[in-house]
């Protein structure tokens, strides 16, 4: 949602990384803001959620250990 608001407000680009572990699935969403991003909004009325297919993956112990090392 933050990316959609920043882009609607005029940002040239937005880069964000969010990490979470939910089994072997990765989910990607595209949110489109239909109203003024500088005013309060209701997600149900002012945004469109474009869902993309699940990205199926697998667990990798060495990748998880590397990530934990980066995060401290």
Helices and strands as residue ranges (DSSP letters): H 2-8, E 25-26, E 29-33, H 43-46, E 47-51, E 55-56, H 61-71
